[in-house]
Amino acid sequence: MMQTGDLIMVRNSEDRQGRTKVTAVTNRLIWMEAPSEADTLKTFILSEDESIHVYFFKEKGRLYGFESEIVERQNDPLRGQRYAIRRPTDQQIERVQRRQFVRVPLLLDVALHPHKTKFEPFTTVSLDLSAGGILILANHLPIELKDEVELTFLLPAEHGGTHTLDVLGELVRVDRREERYELAFQFTQIHDRSRELVLRHCYQAQMKNSRSGTNSFT
């Protein structure tokens, strides 16, 4: 269960998504700071009785979520705006499976460096991305299944510029494509903020594709 100091993500009824921190946990309530958008870091206001979705990471990066509502709002002179939500029961908390992570086609520059297995670092491009992993294209196959590598890629920011993300990934699938290989990596170590940025980017891309009539999952 969540503890004081944990970072969480919230999504409100207007589909705004941001990160915040748990400031206190009681038997009935969870108190949190005002959420800030992952990309711009600007805070946004939540209303009392507003329904929200809450997501948090536990146990080696596993993502959990539950629905709740704002039951109290306070403007603390020292802590600033903070909110109380109903504390969920264990039965109300659901694990978000990796297959539920939004996966979108995305062409990004990616650099691969050795972690434990030795090979010559190389750069390539991604084919798709989710908060759980990345699919890349490679001209050769210098590693084996279950090998971990360091991956660095640049994620476009919402208002221009880029975010540099450094993660660890395990090779979980190899598909031969004529003279090339498609390598699927599952993230084994990724900073919470980095995963939030990826989740937000993929979610926005999915919404954009849905409006244009394309399918992010094919």
KEMIKE-40982 format. One record per residue (C-alpha): residue number from 1; residue in three letters; chain; x negated, y, z negated. Coordinates in pm, 1 decimal. Layout:
residues N
  pos  code  unit         u         v         w
  NUM   ALA     A         X         Y         Z
...
//
This chain:
residues 218
  pos  code  unit         u         v         w
    1   MET     A       0.0       0.0       0.0
    2   MET     A    -107.2     360.6      42.5
    3   GLN     A    -317.2     533.7    -220.6
    4   THR     A    -405.6     892.6    -305.1
    5   GLY     A    -655.8    1022.5     -50.9
    6   ASP     A    -548.0     792.1     233.1
    7   LEU     A    -515.7     944.4     579.5
    8   ILE     A    -182.3     881.9     749.5
    9   MET     A      -6.5     977.1    1071.2
   10   VAL     A     348.5    1108.4    1088.5
   11   ARG     A     587.3    1158.0    1380.0
   12   ASN     A     891.7    1376.9    1327.6
   13   SER     A    1233.5    1393.5    1492.1
   14   GLU     A    1101.0    1635.2    1757.4
   15   ASP     A     832.5    1381.0    1850.4
   16   ARG     A     549.8    1593.3    1710.8
   17   GLN     A     270.8    1375.1    1579.3
   18   GLY     A      -1.2    1468.9    1334.5
   19   ARG     A    -238.9    1352.0    1065.7
   20   THR     A    -225.0    1429.6     696.9
   21   LYS     A    -347.5    1306.3     359.7
   22   VAL     A    -167.6    1140.0      69.9
   23   THR     A    -199.9    1360.6    -240.0
   24   ALA     A      -5.7    1151.9    -493.5
   25   VAL     A     187.0     825.0    -519.1
   26   THR     A     459.2     756.9    -777.5
   27   ASN     A     699.8     468.3    -824.3
   28   ARG     A     957.1     648.8    -610.7
   29   LEU     A     776.1     904.5    -394.0
   30   ILE     A     469.1     958.5    -178.7
   31   TRP     A     337.8    1315.5    -167.9
   32   MET     A     142.3    1438.4     132.5
   33   GLU     A      -8.8    1756.5     271.4
   34   ALA     A     141.8    1938.4     569.4
   35   PRO     A      54.9    1739.0     884.8
   36   SER     A    -174.5    1882.3    1151.1
   37   GLU     A    -171.4    1785.5    1516.5
   38   ALA     A    -458.3    1548.5    1595.3
   39   ASP     A    -574.3    1747.8    1896.4
   40   THR     A    -531.9    2112.5    1791.0
   41   LEU     A    -547.7    2066.3    1409.3
   42   LYS     A    -255.5    2312.1    1380.6
   43   THR     A     -11.8    2230.5    1100.3
   44   PHE     A     360.5    2203.1    1163.0
   45   ILE     A     661.3    2232.3     933.7
   46   LEU     A     887.0    1946.8     826.4
   47   SER     A    1240.5    2000.4     698.1
   48   GLU     A    1408.0    1843.6     396.9
   49   ASP     A    1615.9    1536.2     487.6
   50   GLU     A    1425.1    1508.4     817.2
   51   SER     A    1358.5    1151.2     929.5
   52   ILE     A     996.7    1065.9    1010.2
   53   HIS     A     785.2     768.4    1112.2
   54   VAL     A     471.1     708.0     905.0
   55   TYR     A     165.4     511.0    1019.5
   56   PHE     A    -145.4     417.1     824.1
   57   PHE     A    -449.0     193.5     862.1
   58   LYS     A    -550.7     -74.6     614.9
   59   GLU     A    -747.2    -398.9     611.5
   60   LYS     A   -1015.1    -354.7     879.0
   61   GLY     A    -822.6    -108.5    1092.6
   62   ARG     A    -486.2    -286.0    1104.0
   63   LEU     A    -203.4     -41.7    1170.7
   64   TYR     A     114.5     -40.8     958.8
   65   GLY     A     425.9     172.3     982.4
   66   PHE     A     760.4     249.4     822.6
   67   GLU     A    1049.6     493.5     850.4
   68   SER     A    1119.4     746.7     577.7
   69   GLU     A    1257.4    1094.5     519.8
   70   ILE     A    1150.2    1420.4     359.6
   71   VAL     A    1316.9    1442.2      17.9
   72   GLU     A    1134.3    1743.4    -125.6
   73   ARG     A     915.5    2029.3      -6.7
   74   GLN     A     687.1    2243.0    -222.7
   75   ASN     A     468.0    2543.5    -154.4
   76   ASP     A     179.6    2500.6    -396.8
   77   PRO     A     -36.9    2817.1    -434.7
   78   LEU     A    -349.5    2601.1    -463.1
   79   ARG     A    -268.3    2305.6    -237.0
   80   GLY     A     -47.6    2481.5      16.3
   81   GLN     A     261.2    2321.0     169.1
   82   ARG     A     323.3    1961.5      66.6
   83   TYR     A     602.9    1712.0     112.4
   84   ALA     A     750.6    1414.8     -69.1
   85   ILE     A     883.5    1111.6     119.1
   86   ARG     A    1059.9     806.5     -15.2
   87   ARG     A     818.3     530.0    -104.6
   88   PRO     A     902.4     222.5     105.0
   89   THR     A     938.2    -128.8     -27.5
   90   ASP     A     695.6    -393.4      93.3
   91   GLN     A     974.3    -532.4     312.1
   92   GLN     A    1017.3    -196.4     487.9
   93   ILE     A     651.1    -178.2     592.1
   94   GLU     A     577.2    -348.0     922.8
   95   ARG     A     245.0    -426.3    1079.8
   96   VAL     A     206.7    -279.7    1428.4
   97   GLN     A      68.3    -561.5    1641.3
   98   ARG     A    -214.2    -490.2    1885.1
   99   ARG     A      12.5    -583.7    2174.1
  100   GLN     A     240.9    -299.1    2060.9
  101   PHE     A     -34.1     -40.1    2109.7
  102   VAL     A      50.6     173.9    2408.5
  103   ARG     A    -187.9      83.7    2693.1
  104   VAL     A    -226.6     327.3    2980.8
  105   PRO     A    -434.9     325.8    3299.6
  106   LEU     A    -714.9     574.5    3240.9
  107   LEU     A   -1037.1     647.5    3427.6
  108   LEU     A   -1306.1     755.9    3179.1
  109   ASP     A   -1685.2     759.5    3181.3
  110   VAL     A   -1805.5     495.7    2934.6
  111   ALA     A   -2156.5     424.3    2803.2
  112   LEU     A   -2244.4      83.8    2654.2
  113   HIS     A   -2533.7      37.2    2412.5
  114   PRO     A   -2657.2    -270.5    2223.7
  115   HIS     A   -2533.3    -332.5    1872.3
  116   LYS     A   -2675.3    -672.3    1777.6
  117   THR     A   -2717.4    -833.4    2119.5
  118   LYS     A   -3003.4    -692.1    2328.6
  119   PHE     A   -2935.0    -563.4    2680.4
  120   GLU     A   -3017.2    -259.8    2889.8
  121   PRO     A   -2769.5      23.3    2817.6
  122   PHE     A   -2552.6     116.1    3113.7
  123   THR     A   -2271.0     350.6    3210.6
  124   THR     A   -1949.4     263.9    3388.5
  125   VAL     A   -1581.0     361.9    3400.0
  126   SER     A   -1271.8     245.1    3215.5
  127   LEU     A    -960.6     101.2    3377.5
  128   ASP     A    -720.5     134.6    3085.7
  129   LEU     A    -719.8     233.7    2719.9
  130   SER     A    -518.8     175.5    2403.7
  131   ALA     A    -574.5     238.5    2033.9
  132   GLY     A    -670.0    -128.8    2008.2
  133   GLY     A    -924.6    -153.1    2287.0
  134   ILE     A   -1053.0     -58.5    2630.7
  135   LEU     A   -1088.4    -229.6    2969.2
  136   ILE     A   -1396.7    -137.9    3173.3
  137   LEU     A   -1544.4    -221.5    3512.1
  138   ALA     A   -1901.9    -357.8    3530.9
  139   ASN     A   -2136.8    -449.9    3815.0
  140   HIS     A   -2307.1    -719.0    3604.9
  141   LEU     A   -2244.3    -925.7    3292.8
  142   PRO     A   -2525.4    -868.9    3039.2
  143   ILE     A   -2330.2    -993.5    2734.5
  144   GLU     A   -2114.2   -1287.9    2631.8
  145   LEU     A   -1768.7   -1328.1    2482.7
  146   LYS     A   -1747.8   -1220.7    2116.2
  147   ASP     A   -2057.5    -998.5    2148.7
  148   GLU     A   -2019.8    -655.7    1987.7
  149   VAL     A   -2142.7    -341.4    2162.7
  150   GLU     A   -2143.2      31.0    2097.4
  151   LEU     A   -1907.0     217.9    2328.6
  152   THR     A   -1909.5     593.2    2385.8
  153   PHE     A   -1647.3     765.7    2598.9
  154   LEU     A   -1508.9    1114.5    2653.1
  155   LEU     A   -1136.9    1156.5    2591.4
  156   PRO     A    -968.2    1460.2    2751.1
  157   ALA     A    -833.4    1709.6    2497.6
  158   GLU     A    -479.2    1839.3    2531.3
  159   HIS     A    -581.8    2203.6    2574.2
  160   GLY     A    -901.6    2154.2    2772.7
  161   GLY     A   -1242.6    2016.3    2684.1
  162   THR     A   -1314.3    1664.0    2564.5
  163   HIS     A   -1353.7    1456.3    2249.2
  164   THR     A   -1658.9    1228.8    2225.7
  165   LEU     A   -1561.8     896.1    2068.2
  166   ASP     A   -1810.6     638.2    1939.5
  167   VAL     A   -1670.4     294.1    1856.8
  168   LEU     A   -1773.4     -67.9    1817.8
  169   GLY     A   -1601.3    -318.8    2042.4
  170   GLU     A   -1597.9    -697.6    2075.8
  171   LEU     A   -1584.7    -851.7    2422.9
  172   VAL     A   -1265.2   -1059.4    2423.3
  173   ARG     A   -1202.9   -1124.2    2794.1
  174   VAL     A   -1395.1   -1134.0    3122.4
  175   ASP     A   -1225.6   -1135.9    3464.7
  176   ARG     A   -1423.3   -1169.3    3787.3
  177   ARG     A   -1316.1    -923.8    4057.4
  178   GLU     A   -1509.6   -1009.4    4375.4
  179   GLU     A   -1857.3    -865.0    4309.7
  180   ARG     A   -1761.0    -696.6    3983.2
  181   TYR     A   -1629.7    -781.4    3638.2
  182   GLU     A   -1346.4    -646.4    3428.9
  183   LEU     A   -1451.7    -651.6    3063.0
  184   ALA     A   -1189.0    -620.1    2789.7
  185   PHE     A   -1309.8    -495.5    2451.7
  186   GLN     A   -1117.7    -498.3    2125.3
  187   PHE     A   -1215.6    -216.7    1889.5
  188   THR     A   -1366.4    -358.7    1570.4
  189   GLN     A   -1480.0     -29.3    1419.1
  190   ILE     A   -1326.8     307.1    1501.5
  191   HIS     A   -1288.4     618.0    1287.8
  192   ASP     A    -929.8     690.2    1182.5
  193   ARG     A    -933.9    1030.9    1352.0
  194   SER     A   -1067.3     877.0    1674.2
  195   ARG     A    -789.6     618.2    1674.2
  196   GLU     A    -534.6     893.9    1611.3
  197   LEU     A    -665.1    1084.7    1913.8
  198   VAL     A    -645.2     772.8    2131.1
  199   LEU     A    -294.6     690.0    2006.4
  200   ARG     A    -176.9    1043.6    2075.8
  201   HIS     A    -335.8    1056.2    2421.1
  202   CYS     A    -190.7     718.9    2523.1
  203   TYR     A     151.8     806.1    2384.6
  204   GLN     A     160.3    1134.3    2577.2
  205   ALA     A      41.2     959.3    2893.3
  206   GLN     A     315.5     699.2    2854.9
  207   MET     A     579.9     970.1    2815.5
  208   LYS     A     446.5    1149.6    3123.7
  209   ASN     A     450.4     826.8    3325.3
  210   SER     A     802.6     747.6    3205.1
  211   ARG     A     926.8    1085.8    3325.5
  212   SER     A     758.8    1033.5    3663.6
  213   GLY     A     902.4     682.8    3698.5
  214   THR     A     576.2     487.7    3663.8
  215   ASN     A     508.8     209.8    3416.1
  216   SER     A     212.7     238.5    3178.8
  217   PHE     A     211.6    -132.7    3106.2
  218   THR     A     146.8    -264.9    3456.7
//
